[in-house]
């Protein structure tokens, strides 16, 4: 299969250029497109065969739920049942935007889209290209991140082509995404709503809107739990995600101790002839000796760190880094989401110094 790559000028989005992408989705085939969070791999959410093709193209386990993308809040009452008032309050506050809500699914949503569950994950993206494709297709679009399963999520079209070229019909190139981390996922089927994946919309923001919200205890675990039975109500809960090809280790502790420890590891691995990558910040990048040093941004700009995380992990893949060492990040506004992704990418390989 030849994957068609079309480039869209965001300064002058011409919907005519997106009609072919919409038509492909209507036909039950697949299109990758940008959202404000990451690139998504889209297929008709109500077509069981399209969902199957998404899993096959990504190499994704079929019990890992897909998020259904909509372009109209009214779609909630078609796709879900027993919708709590909180869902509409959240939609009014945060949609369109990077918030996914989990609700009880209606009968129109096939279980192939929901990973076999009786719940459905729904999001209304704010990206104008994503919205246009949804509207023009006349479909609700199931769209997990447009990457090979387990690899870092894609934040630009070039990364999508690296992973999925020849596996899907089209990639719509809208340039780099704005946020760079997947949406916050909130489960509204529980008595107290539960955050199943942290993201750009924080716990504090959610509680300001609907009251008490709790965080799933598995989100910020610091080690891999072998043999644990996991029911994946949301993407990314059950399987390893975001992993670079090299062995990633996170170092946590006082800054000077972390730098010293990483420098020691750099020297050891380089003496062995290994290629070493370092994820540093603007404040620390000049403190490392040797290796391939990449700044993820300033510690005072968490949005920049979030936007660059997956990009840097993929860059180290292209540089064939065998070992990658990263500083940890504090649990501020986006620190929770950043560390959640980083720890999963490292397979919970974290050293406290």
SULDA-V374336 format. One record per run of one state. SS is the DSSP state (~ for helix, > for strand, _ for the rest). FROM is the first residue (numbers start at 1). TO is the last residue. If there is no record, write none. Layout:
[[SS;FROM;TO] [SS;FROM;TO]]
This chain:
[[_;1;3] [>;4;7] [_;8;9] [~;10;12] [_;13;14] [~;15;26] [_;27;30] [>;31;34] [_;35;38] [>;39;44] [_;45;47] [~;48;58] [_;59;66] [>;67;69] [_;70;72] [~;73;79] [>;80;81] [_;82;84] [~;85;94] [_;95;98] [>;99;105] [_;106;118] [>;119;123] [_;124;127] [~;128;137] [_;138;140] [>;141;145] [_;146;156] [~;157;164] [_;165;169] [>;170;173] [_;174;183] [>;184;187] [_;188;193] [>;194;197] [_;198;202] [~;203;210] [_;211;213] [>;214;215] [_;216;246] [>;247;252] [_;253;254] [~;255;271] [_;272;275] [>;276;280] [_;281;284] [~;285;287] [_;288;291] [>;292;295] [_;296;301] [~;302;318] [_;319;322] [>;323;327] [_;328;334] [~;335;345] [_;346;349] [>;350;352] [_;353;353]]
